[in-house]
Every structure is written in structure tokens, then in C-alpha cells.
Amino acid sequence: MKTNHKWRESSYERLLFMDATHNHSNASGSQVEYLFKPISFYCVARQAKSVEIVGDFNHGQPLAMQRSVNGWWFIQLQLCPGYHHYRFIVDGKPQLDPYATGVVRDEHNDEASLIVVD
């Protein structure tokens, strides 16, 4: 699929890709799998009509979150271990996650929420 979006992978993503595409063996000779973990994200936006999440894990492409009956929005993603930057898009406006591990600056020097996956 051809797109006009110019995505540049970070050096961290290059290392992850290289690590994930090479065969690894432990002392017994069996393959070691590259493990992804299910990570749940929640956003409180009771009056919102739509909430999406964007981050380095999806190359900035918004993913729609699901609304629950109590006004919380939810999504579960499979993330690899490491540090990940993200933000919620609530009715078209970026919003930080108050429950994030921290706040960092992304490659555009904008604030982003931080999550650490062990």
C-alpha cells in the first residue's frame, strides 16, 4: 500500500526489529520467542464522542478506543518490552494520560505520556 505519510523508524525500533528477526538460542539450543504483552489503556472522557490512542507503537496512526457504560474508554494492545510514548485524542484534541508512568517529549518536542513495559 502506498501512502504519502513519511514514517522514520527510531534507532530503538531498528534495534527491536533487528533483534526480533534474528534467531536466538539459549544454552539448551531452543528458540527464545520475542514476547509481547497485553497492555490495557483507559481514558476517562465521559462526554466524549470519540477517543483514540496514538503512539510510537502504532507509528502515530490513531486507533479507536471502545466506550464503556460508565464513560471510560478502553483498548488493549500487544506491546513489546521497553519504553513507549503515546497520547489520547479526545474529540480531535490531544490529551495526556494522568495515570501514565511519566511525561516525556516526543520527536516533535511535544509532550507525550510514557509507559514502561517489562
C-alpha positions in Angstrom: 0.0 0.0 0.0 1.4 3.4 -1.0 1.0 6.3 1.3 2.2 9.9 1.5 3.0 9.6 5.2 6.7 9.7 5.7 7.5 7.5 8.7 11.0 7.2 10.0 11.8 4.4 12.4 13.7 5.4 15.5 17.1 3.7 16.4 15.2 1.9 19.2 12.7 0.5 16.7 15.5 -0.5 14.3 17.2 -2.4 17.2 13.9 -4.1 18.1 13.3 -5.1 14.5 16.9 -6.5 14.2 16.5 -8.3 17.5 13.1 -9.8 16.6 14.2 -11.0 13.1 17.3 -12.9 14.2 17.2 -16.4 15.6 18.2 -16.6 19.3 19.2 -19.7 21.1 19.6 -20.3 24.8 22.1 -22.7 26.4 19.8 -25.7 25.6 19.6 -24.7 21.9 15.9 -23.9 21.9 14.5 -20.8 20.3 13.7 -17.8 22.5 10.5 -16.0 21.5 10.2 -12.3 21.3 7.5 -11.6 23.9 4.7 -9.1 23.5 2.5 -8.3 26.5 -1.2 -7.3 26.6 -1.3 -3.7 27.9 -4.6 -2.0 28.8 -5.1 1.7 28.3 -8.0 3.6 29.9 -9.2 7.2 29.4 -11.8 9.0 31.4 -13.8 11.2 29.0 -17.5 10.8 29.9 -18.8 13.4 27.5 -16.5 12.5 24.5 -17.9 11.3 21.3 -14.7 9.6 20.2 -11.4 8.7 21.9 -8.3 7.3 20.0 -4.8 6.4 21.1 -1.7 7.3 19.1 1.9 6.3 20.0 5.2 5.1 18.8 3.8 1.6 18.9 1.4 2.3 16.1 3.6 4.9 14.2 1.2 7.7 15.1 -1.8 6.1 13.4 -4.9 6.6 15.6 -6.6 3.5 17.0 -10.2 3.9 18.1 -10.9 3.1 21.8 -14.1 1.4 23.0 -16.5 3.3 25.3 -17.8 1.5 28.4 -21.1 2.3 30.0 -19.5 4.4 32.8 -17.8 6.8 30.4 -14.4 5.2 30.5 -12.7 4.4 27.1 -10.6 1.3 26.8 -8.2 -0.5 24.4 -5.8 -3.4 24.9 -2.7 -3.6 22.8 0.2 -6.1 22.4 3.4 -4.2 23.2 7.0 -5.3 23.3 9.1 -4.6 26.4 10.6 -1.1 26.6 9.6 2.5 26.8 6.6 3.7 24.8 5.3 7.3 24.1 1.6 7.9 23.5 -1.3 10.3 23.9 -5.1 10.1 23.7 -7.0 12.0 21.1 -10.3 13.1 22.7 -12.8 14.5 20.2 -9.8 15.5 18.0 -7.7 17.1 20.8 -4.5 15.5 22.2 -4.6 14.7 25.9 -2.0 13.2 28.2 -2.8 10.2 30.4 -2.9 11.2 34.0 -2.2 7.6 35.0 0.9 7.3 32.8 4.3 6.3 34.2 5.6 9.8 33.3 5.6 12.6 30.7 8.3 12.9 28.0 9.0 14.9 24.9 8.5 13.1 21.6 10.5 13.5 18.3 8.5 16.7 17.6 9.2 18.1 21.1 5.5 17.7 22.1 4.6 16.3 25.4 3.6 12.6 25.4 2.6 10.1 28.1 5.1 7.3 28.9 4.5 3.7 29.7 7.2 1.1 30.6 6.6 -2.5 29.6 8.7 -5.0 31.5 
